[in-house]
Amino acid sequence: MLKVPHPMKDDDKGARFAYLVGMAMVAIVDGSIDPKEKKILLDRAIAMNLPEDDVMRAIEAAKTADDETVSSVLESLSERRQRAIFMTDLRIMAHADGSLKSEESELWDIFGDMVEINQDDRKALSAFADASLEPNEERASEAIAEIMKHDLDIPMSAIKFFLPSIEKISI
């Protein structure tokens, strides 16, 4: 389990749950939820101070997701900071089962379009997510420099959350 609290842990509970639903949508878009994906959902729920049973509620909501569900998720994540963190976590979720499937990538792009994060910014967030998945100091420094260059409002709490094993980062 992650020891660093999620950067959205103090946000409104509705926003945190909507975030979890969005993550579950990416997990389920390819037809099923892999055990690694379910573990990420559980870890995120705990890190965001949500009850563990919210994971199953989020999965159920994702299974029946429609345009209204997507709109609700995105309306709950109204701040650029929230949306950048969300997009990072979605990318991590998309890679959770070891491969990025086309459905996951398409949904990531749809969410990116809807939250008005352009392709260049998405590339920076993708690099940040990748650095989180396979952390090393050089890769982390490059990813952080990119998100800063793109002014993505990623707070230090998010950097610490997504890159907890990196102790020394130079930019």
N, C-alpha and C positions, 0 to 999 in steps of 0.2 A: 504494500500500500504506500502511496505517496505521503511523504511527511510534510511537504510544503503545501500550504493552503492554496486553493484555486484562486486566481485573481478576481473571480466574480463572487467569491464566498459572501461578501457583504452586500451584494446587489439584492434587489427585490426578489422574493421567493418565486414569484411568477416568471420573472426573467430567467432565473436559474433553471426552473423546470422546463421552460420553453427551449432553453439551450440544450438541455438533456434530450428533449424530443427531437430537436434538429440533428443531434448526434446519432440518435437511434434511427432516424430516417436514412442516414448515410449507411449505417450498419446493416439495415434491412433491405436496402435498394437492390442488392444482388440476389435476393431471394431468401436468405436465412442469416441468422446472427451467429457468427463464429464465437467460440468460447473466449477468444482473445478480445473480441469486440465487446462481449458482455462484461468482461473484466474491466475494460476501459470505462464503460458506462458506470459500473459500480464504483470504480476509483474516483471518477469525476463527481458522482453524486456525493460520495463521502467528503471529497475535497471541497465541495461547494456547500457543505452543511445541509444536504438534503437527506431525508430518510432513505434507507436502502430500498424500501418497497416502491419508491418513486421510479426506480429503474424499470420495474415491470410495467408500471403505469405509462412510462415514456415509450417503452417498446410497443405496448398496445396502441397508444396514440399514433405511433409511427406506422403501424400496420394498417391503420385505417386513414392515414393522412390524405388530405385533399387540399385544394387551393386555400381553403379557409384555415387549415392547420398551418400551412406554410406562412400565410399572412400573419397569423397569430404569433408564430415563432419570431418572425422578422420585426413585427411591431413591438414585441417585448424587448428586443435588442436594438434600441434606438440610438445608442451612443456609438460613435466610431470605434472607441476603445473596445466596447463589447463585441462589435462585429468583427474586428480584427482578431480578437482572441478566439471568437467562435469559428472563424474561417481556419485558423491555425489548428484548432481541435478537430474540425471536420476533416482536414487533410490527414491528421494523425489517425483518425478513425478509419479513413479510406485505406490506409496502408496497414491497418491492424492485422489483417489475415495474411500478410506477407506479399500481397500483390494489389496493385491499383487496377480495379476493374473499370471498364468503360462506363458502366452505370454510375459508379461512385464518382468518377471524374466529371461526368455530365452533371450530376446533382451538385457537385462542388462548384462548377461553373454557373449553374442556375442560381444557387445561393449567392455567389459572388456578384452576378449581375443584379440580383434583387437588392443586395445591400450596398450596391454602387461602389464596389471595389474593382478597379480596373485590372486588366491583364498584367500590367507591370507590377502593380501592388500584389496581385495574387502570386506572381512568381517569387516575390520577396517573402511572402507568407509561407509559400510552399518550401522555400529554402530553409526558413526558420523551423517549420515542422519537421523537415528532413534532418536538420541538425539535432532536433529533440529526439528523433528516433535512433540516430547513430551519433551520439555526441562525441566531439573532440574539440579541443580549445580553438584550433584554427578555423574549423568549420563553423563553430558557434560564433566566433568573432566576426567572420564574414557575414553570417546570417543577420546578426544584430546590427552590423553596419548598414546592411541593405534595408532593414525595416526602419532604421533611423533616417536613412536617406529618403525613404518614401513617406516619412512623417505619418506613420500608421497608428500613432497613439498607443503603442504597446507599452504598458507600464512596467516598471522594474519588477513588480510582483509577478507579472506574466513571464518575464525572462527567467526569474528564479524558479517558477513553477515548471516551465517547459524544459529548462536546462539545469536541473538541480545538482547534477554531478560536476558541473563546470564551476570551479572555484575561482579561476583567474581568467578574466576575459580582457583582451586588449582590442580597442577599436581604432 
